[in-house]
Amino acid sequence: MSTRDRFWKLTCDYRNLLAYLFALAVALTVLTVISVVLTPRGSAGFVISVFNLGILGLVFVLVGYCLWRCSKRDERAR
């Protein structure tokens, strides 16, 4: 078994936790968007919220890709 296969096997074993992380990221994104809307532009809170949206976007992409890849891996195993 290659290192890549071992990585994806281990990652897919934690699929439930990845789904929880994805749900947490959705909730935090909603709260951050509310913060961006209510905070005056140019304030420190606005800048932090924008950076937070960038970080959450990265989390969405990485966790979403892992969940997608695990579902494709399960389809091939059947």
Backbone bond lengths (Angstrom), bond angles and torsions (degrees), N, CA, C in turn:
res aa  C-N    CA-C-N  psi(-1)  N-CA   C-N-CA  omega(-1)  CA-C   N-CA-C  phi
1 M - - - 1.445 - - 1.524 108.13 -
2 S 1.313 115.59 129.72 1.460 120.05 -177.71 1.531 110.50 -76.50
3 T 1.312 114.55 167.51 1.463 120.47 178.83 1.520 110.87 -62.98
4 R 1.319 116.81 -37.56 1.463 121.50 178.83 1.525 111.14 -63.20
5 D 1.320 116.53 -44.03 1.461 120.56 178.92 1.529 111.28 -64.48
6 R 1.324 116.28 -40.96 1.463 119.48 177.98 1.525 110.91 -64.14
7 F 1.351 116.65 -39.97 1.460 120.55 178.41 1.523 111.05 -60.15
8 W 1.333 116.76 -49.16 1.462 119.43 -177.60 1.519 112.13 -70.19
9 K 1.332 117.89 -31.76 1.461 119.57 175.68 1.519 109.65 -64.22
10 L 1.318 117.15 -45.93 1.460 121.31 179.90 1.528 110.80 -65.14
11 T 1.321 116.93 -42.84 1.464 120.94 179.78 1.525 110.52 -63.47
12 C 1.307 117.50 -44.27 1.463 121.30 -178.00 1.528 112.02 -70.57
13 D 1.324 117.02 -23.45 1.463 119.53 174.49 1.525 110.99 -63.86
14 Y 1.321 117.08 -25.10 1.466 122.61 -179.68 1.532 111.87 -103.97
15 R 1.320 116.68 28.66 1.466 120.91 -177.79 1.524 112.17 -59.23
16 N 1.330 117.98 -39.05 1.463 120.27 179.93 1.526 111.05 -61.88
17 L 1.321 116.90 -41.28 1.462 119.84 177.96 1.525 110.90 -67.29
18 L 1.316 117.52 -35.78 1.456 120.54 176.65 1.527 111.06 -64.23
19 A 1.321 116.12 -37.57 1.464 119.63 177.83 1.534 110.18 -65.55
20 Y 1.320 117.20 -40.59 1.467 120.02 176.08 1.523 111.11 -63.72
21 L 1.311 116.66 -40.63 1.460 120.40 177.80 1.523 110.83 -63.08
22 F 1.321 116.73 -39.09 1.461 120.84 177.93 1.535 109.96 -64.11
23 A 1.333 117.19 -43.58 1.466 121.05 178.40 1.529 110.91 -64.10
24 L 1.321 117.04 -39.33 1.462 120.96 176.61 1.523 110.93 -63.06
25 A 1.315 116.23 -41.02 1.465 120.13 178.40 1.528 110.96 -63.83
26 V 1.323 117.68 -37.07 1.469 120.78 176.80 1.526 110.21 -63.22
27 A 1.331 116.70 -46.50 1.463 120.46 -179.92 1.527 111.28 -62.76
28 L 1.317 117.04 -43.48 1.465 120.24 179.42 1.522 111.66 -66.91
29 T 1.322 116.87 -33.75 1.466 119.81 177.45 1.523 110.66 -65.79
30 V 1.322 116.90 -42.72 1.465 120.16 177.68 1.526 110.32 -59.81
31 L 1.329 117.18 -46.26 1.457 120.37 179.03 1.523 111.96 -63.79
32 T 1.311 117.35 -38.69 1.461 120.95 -179.83 1.519 111.27 -69.19
33 V 1.327 117.41 -38.56 1.472 120.07 177.40 1.526 109.81 -63.58
34 I 1.325 117.29 -41.01 1.462 120.33 176.01 1.521 110.13 -60.64
35 S 1.319 116.25 -41.56 1.466 121.01 178.63 1.528 111.47 -63.79
36 V 1.325 116.95 -40.68 1.470 120.51 179.28 1.527 110.28 -64.08
37 V 1.310 116.78 -40.52 1.464 120.85 -178.40 1.525 111.41 -68.05
38 L 1.321 117.19 -39.25 1.460 121.15 -174.13 1.526 114.34 -88.33
39 T 1.309 118.27 -16.22 1.462 121.85 -177.34 1.529 109.79 -90.09
40 P 1.348 117.04 136.17 1.470 119.05 178.37 1.535 111.54 -63.65
41 R 1.324 115.27 140.24 1.465 119.95 178.34 1.528 109.97 -62.05
42 G 1.312 114.89 142.85 1.453 120.68 178.10 1.516 113.78 88.89
43 S 1.312 118.04 -11.40 1.464 119.64 178.32 1.528 109.63 -78.97
44 A 1.323 114.45 163.99 1.465 119.12 -179.55 1.525 110.93 -64.03
45 G 1.330 117.08 -37.52 1.460 120.77 179.32 1.517 112.27 -62.92
46 F 1.337 116.76 -36.35 1.455 121.22 178.54 1.525 110.76 -65.54
47 V 1.323 115.68 -44.70 1.469 120.47 -179.58 1.531 110.22 -63.07
48 I 1.315 116.76 -43.15 1.463 120.48 179.15 1.525 110.40 -63.56
49 S 1.321 116.65 -40.42 1.475 120.25 179.62 1.523 111.30 -64.44
50 V 1.316 117.20 -38.71 1.465 120.35 178.85 1.530 110.10 -65.86
51 F 1.328 116.87 -43.91 1.467 119.21 175.95 1.527 111.01 -62.03
52 N 1.323 115.94 -39.42 1.461 120.39 178.26 1.527 110.83 -61.36
53 L 1.326 117.36 -40.18 1.465 120.19 176.74 1.526 111.24 -62.40
54 G 1.320 117.11 -37.71 1.465 120.36 177.13 1.516 111.99 -64.00
55 I 1.318 116.40 -43.42 1.463 120.60 179.21 1.523 110.24 -65.63
56 L 1.338 116.85 -43.30 1.459 120.10 178.75 1.524 111.50 -64.91
57 G 1.323 117.34 -34.08 1.461 120.38 175.20 1.519 111.29 -61.54
58 L 1.315 116.20 -41.45 1.467 120.82 177.33 1.527 110.76 -64.25
59 V 1.328 116.97 -40.68 1.462 121.04 177.56 1.526 110.19 -62.32
60 F 1.355 117.03 -43.51 1.467 120.55 177.60 1.523 111.28 -56.99
61 V 1.312 116.08 -46.68 1.462 120.13 -176.85 1.529 110.62 -64.91
62 L 1.312 117.65 -48.24 1.465 120.55 -176.81 1.526 112.60 -67.15
63 V 1.333 116.84 -48.08 1.463 119.68 -178.61 1.524 110.26 -69.76
64 G 1.322 116.86 -40.19 1.464 119.98 177.62 1.515 111.89 -61.21
65 Y 1.335 116.74 -40.70 1.457 119.91 177.89 1.530 110.83 -64.79
66 C 1.332 116.71 -42.32 1.467 119.56 179.12 1.522 111.23 -62.46
67 L 1.330 116.97 -43.38 1.470 119.95 178.62 1.526 111.14 -64.47
68 W 1.318 116.76 -41.62 1.470 120.95 178.77 1.524 110.76 -63.59
69 R 1.328 115.37 -45.34 1.465 120.38 -178.56 1.527 111.23 -63.63
70 C 1.330 116.87 -39.18 1.463 120.50 178.62 1.530 110.96 -66.39
71 S 1.330 116.99 -38.20 1.469 118.04 178.67 1.517 110.34 -67.38
72 K 1.327 117.82 -38.51 1.485 120.54 176.91 1.527 110.48 -66.03
73 R 1.323 116.41 -37.86 1.457 120.60 179.25 1.528 110.64 -64.10
74 D 1.334 117.15 -39.77 1.462 120.79 178.51 1.517 111.34 -67.82
75 E 1.340 117.78 -37.08 1.463 120.81 178.34 1.517 111.06 -62.97
76 R 1.330 116.97 -39.99 1.468 120.64 179.64 1.524 111.71 -69.47
77 A 1.350 116.20 -30.18 1.467 120.14 -178.57 1.535 112.00 -72.53
78 R 1.319 116.97 -21.66 1.474 120.03 -178.06 1.469 112.65 -78.96
